[in-house]
Amino acid sequence: MGYRRALEIIHSKHSNLEMDPKVIAQLHKLAQEGAGDAGLWKTKNNAKDTNSAVKNLCESYQNEMNILKLPVLVISSLFILDFLCIHPFRDGNGRVSRLLTLLSLYQAGFNVGKYVSLERIVEENKESYYEALKISSQGWHDQKHDSLPWINFCLSILRQAYKEMAENIEQHSRLISGKGEIVEVAILRQVGSFSLREIQQQCPNISVQMIKKVLNDLKKDKQVILFGRGRGARWRVK
């Protein structure tokens, strides 16, 4: 439930959220709801450097987003890689990284995460996720790491998300088109005058808005004529 609330905050308030340590800690507190150290930086393994490292990471990210020497998707990918390598929390770093990915994409103008779960796509590709992270994190502390495998992985996830969204839109469009055809056939086979309610009764699984749309489209095409107004309105096929 906490993770869901974190998602809802990002979906609804992403334009008002700063990519800073306070927001990151807040997201962790929600995502790790119930844990004793939810929202708290780790207390072991270079813990004294964690706060400054996260602060420097956020400042560098904002600076790179302002000057845009690199494409925004590359900047976003590198930000997440650095976050995971800093590993600022005892547990839950992966989940928070997905939330930060969503937030970063929103703020860069990529809204696919509103319609397709990036968390799920990453989970479905977790072997590739761990492999890319393992390769790109090697030598990170000495700034001798190769970021390309991680960048490629992040871009592949985004590409898959957009592909899935496009397929969903196409499927939905076909469904709407199919329903429209059903209504049109029902209308054009009418003998004599008929009402909107009569078409509703013949197409019980189709919304009244869809029926009205088809009727108006047929009217514009001069295939049907409207008589009267309001509840007493009736139609006739030409």
C-alpha positions in Angstrom: 0.0 0.0 0.0 2.8 2.4 0.8 4.4 1.7 -2.6 1.1 2.4 -4.3 0.8 5.7 -2.5 4.3 6.6 -3.6 3.3 5.9 -7.2 0.2 8.0 -6.8 2.2 10.9 -5.5 4.5 10.7 -8.5 1.7 10.4 -11.0 -0.2 13.3 -9.6 2.5 15.7 -8.3 5.6 15.0 -10.4 5.8 18.5 -11.6 6.0 19.8 -8.0 8.6 17.3 -6.8 12.2 18.3 -6.6 14.8 15.5 -7.2 16.5 16.0 -3.9 17.4 14.0 -0.8 14.2 14.9 1.0 12.0 13.6 -1.7 14.1 10.4 -2.1 13.8 9.8 1.7 10.0 10.4 1.5 9.6 7.9 -1.3 11.6 5.3 0.6 9.5 5.9 3.7 6.4 5.1 1.7 7.8 2.2 -0.3 9.2 0.6 2.9 6.2 1.3 5.1 6.4 -0.8 8.2 10.1 -1.1 8.3 11.9 0.4 11.3 14.3 2.4 9.1 11.9 3.5 6.5 12.9 6.9 5.2 16.3 6.7 7.0 19.7 6.5 5.4 21.8 3.4 6.1 23.8 3.2 9.3 26.6 0.9 8.1 29.0 0.6 5.2 30.2 4.2 4.6 27.1 5.5 6.2 28.8 8.8 7.1 29.2 9.6 3.5 25.7 8.7 2.4 23.9 12.0 3.0 26.5 14.1 1.2 26.7 11.5 -1.7 23.0 11.7 -2.3 23.0 15.5 -2.0 25.9 15.7 -4.6 24.1 13.2 -6.9 20.9 15.3 -6.9 22.8 18.6 -7.5 24.7 17.0 -10.3 21.5 15.6 -11.8 19.8 19.0 -11.7 22.8 20.7 -13.2 23.0 18.2 -16.1 19.3 18.6 -16.8 19.7 22.3 -17.0 22.7 22.4 -19.4 21.6 19.2 -21.3 25.0 18.3 -22.7 23.6 14.7 -22.9 20.2 13.5 -23.9 17.7 13.5 -21.0 17.2 9.7 -21.2 21.0 9.2 -20.8 21.1 11.6 -17.8 18.2 9.8 -16.2 19.8 6.4 -16.7 23.1 7.6 -15.2 21.4 9.2 -12.3 19.7 5.9 -11.4 23.0 4.0 -11.8 24.7 6.3 -9.5 21.9 6.0 -7.0 22.1 2.3 -7.0 25.9 2.3 -6.6 25.6 4.7 -3.6 23.0 2.3 -2.1 21.8 4.9 0.4 19.3 2.7 2.3 19.7 -0.6 4.1 17.0 -2.1 2.0 14.6 -1.0 -0.7 17.1 0.7 -3.0 15.8 -1.1 -6.1 12.2 -0.2 -5.5 13.1 3.4 -4.8 15.2 3.4 -8.0 12.1 2.4 -10.0 10.1 5.3 -8.4 12.9 7.7 -9.2 13.0 6.4 -12.8 9.3 7.1 -13.1 9.7 10.6 -11.6 12.7 11.4 -13.8 10.9 10.3 -16.9 7.8 12.3 -16.0 9.9 15.5 -15.5 11.7 14.9 -18.8 8.3 14.7 -20.7 8.0 10.9 -21.0 4.6 9.9 -19.6 4.5 6.2 -20.6 4.7 5.2 -16.9 1.2 6.5 -16.4 -0.2 3.8 -18.7 2.3 0.9 -18.4 4.0 -0.4 -15.3 7.8 0.1 -15.6 8.1 -1.9 -12.3 6.5 -4.9 -14.0 8.6 -4.6 -17.1 11.8 -4.5 -15.1 10.7 -7.5 -13.1 10.0 -9.4 -16.3 13.6 -8.6 -17.4 15.3 -8.9 -14.0 18.1 -11.1 -15.3 19.1 -8.5 -17.8 18.7 -5.9 -15.0 21.1 -7.5 -12.7 23.6 -8.3 -15.4 23.6 -4.7 -16.7 23.9 -3.3 -13.2 26.7 -5.7 -12.3 28.8 -4.8 -15.4 28.2 -1.0 -15.2 28.9 -0.8 -11.4 32.3 -2.5 -11.7 34.9 0.2 -11.0 32.3 2.8 -10.2 34.0 4.0 -7.0 37.1 4.7 -9.0 35.2 6.3 -11.9 36.4 3.6 -14.2 33.1 1.9 -14.9 31.4 1.3 -18.2 27.9 2.9 -18.1 26.8 1.8 -21.6 25.3 -1.6 -20.6 23.1 0.1 -18.0 22.1 2.9 -20.4 21.2 0.3 -23.1 19.1 -1.6 -20.5 17.2 1.5 -19.4 16.5 2.5 -23.0 15.3 -1.0 -23.8 12.8 -0.9 -20.9 11.5 2.4 -22.1 11.2 1.1 -25.6 9.3 -2.0 -24.5 6.9 0.2 -22.4 6.1 2.4 -25.4 5.6 -0.6 -27.6 3.2 -2.1 -25.1 1.3 1.2 -24.8 1.0 1.4 -28.6 -0.3 -2.1 -28.8 -2.8 -1.4 -26.0 -4.0 1.7 -27.9 -4.3 -0.2 -31.1 -6.3 -2.9 -29.4 -8.6 -0.4 -27.8 -9.1 1.4 -31.1 -10.1 -1.9 -32.8 -12.5 -2.6 -29.9 -14.2 0.8 -30.3 -14.3 0.4 -34.0 -15.9 -3.0 -33.7 -18.6 -1.7 -31.4 -19.2 1.1 -33.8 -19.8 -1.3 -36.6 -22.2 -3.3 -34.5 -24.3 -0.2 -33.8 -24.2 0.9 -37.4 -25.5 -2.4 -38.6 -28.3 -2.3 -36.0 -29.3 1.2 -37.1 -29.2 0.6 -40.8 -31.4 -2.5 -40.6 -34.2 -0.6 -38.9 -37.5 -0.4 -40.8 -39.6 2.7 -40.2 -38.8 5.2 -37.4 -36.9 4.2 -34.2 -35.7 5.7 -31.0 -32.3 5.8 -29.3 -33.7 3.5 -26.6 -34.7 0.9 -29.2 -31.1 0.8 -30.4 -29.8 0.6 -26.8 -32.1 -2.5 -26.3 -30.6 -4.1 -29.4 -27.0 -3.3 -28.3 -27.1 -3.8 -24.5 -23.3 -4.1 -24.1 -22.6 -0.8 -25.9 -22.6 2.6 -24.2 -25.2 5.2 -25.0 -22.3 7.6 -25.9 -21.1 5.3 -28.6 -24.7 4.9 -30.0 -25.1 8.6 -30.1 -21.8 9.1 -31.8 -22.7 6.6 -34.5 -26.1 8.1 -35.0 -24.6 11.6 -35.4 -22.0 10.3 -37.8 -24.7 8.7 -39.9 -26.7 11.9 -39.8 -23.7 13.8 -41.1 -23.3 11.3 -43.9 -27.1 11.8 -44.6 -27.8 8.1 -44.1 -30.4 8.8 -41.3 -32.8 11.6 -40.5 -33.7 12.9 -37.0 -37.3 13.9 -36.2 -38.1 15.8 -33.0 -35.9 16.6 -30.0 -35.3 15.3 -26.5 -37.0 12.1 -25.3 -39.5 12.1 -28.1 -36.8 12.2 -30.8 -37.0 9.5 -33.4 -34.8 8.5 -36.3 -35.3 7.0 -39.7 -33.0 5.4 -42.2 -33.0 7.3 -45.6 
